[in-house]
Every structure is written in structure tokens, then in C-alpha cells.
Amino acid sequence: MLNVVYVNLYMETIDVKGLSRKLLSSEDFILLDVRTTQEVFVSSINGSIHIPMNDVPARMNELDKDKEIIVQCKSGKRSAKVCEFLINNEFKNVKNLEGGIIAWSEQVDSSVLIY
């Protein structure tokens, strides 16, 4: 019999204005874009690294567990799932970007296309 442990997680979030301040002040963190390759081709936030959501389990060794990681997608739903996965895999400082690239375009950089 397989014993599965579910962890009730409190997930931290950051809004797009907070992310903008971090980028402008050149803070040391990882901005992880988990959208598909096609979505990233249409629009992205400068400075992000791209690992599609479905590839994260196989590629999480590319991420520093001790560094702050802000995860983003289109609206914040997929990135929340990735945050939960990373937290369950011993990543220490993970935040979900509220509203994703849609909020980024609407509140920070209107040159970023909403698709």
C-alpha cells in the first residue's frame, strides 16, 4: 500500500508592482516562467527563465533551492500549482505572481501582449 502525504501549504504571493520593484533594483532572485513555448514566444517579462510547467519535475535541478523563486504564468493558476510542487520538494522561498503576465501587461508594461 502506498502512503501519500499531503501537505497543507501556505503559498506566498507577490503582486506585479512588487516584482517590478525587484527587477528595477536588480535583486537576486529567479523569475520562473512556466507557460508553454508558444506563449513565451508571444510575450514575456525580461529577465525570466523559461521552464514549461510540465517540464519542471524533470528540470527542477536547474533551480537553486535556496534562492527566492517567483513563478509566473498567464494568470497565476498554473504558477500556483508549480509553487506547490516546488514547496513540496524542499524549495525554501517560493512566491506566486498574482495575475501573471495579464496583470503585468495591465499594470506595469502595456507593451507586453495579452493573448
ABEGO torsion letter per residue (X at the ends): XBBBBBBBBBBBBBBAAAAAAAAAAGBBBBBBBABBAAAAAABBBBGBBBBBAAAAAAAAAABBAABBBBBBBAAGAAAAAAAAAAAAAGBABBBBBBGEAAAAAAAABAABBBX
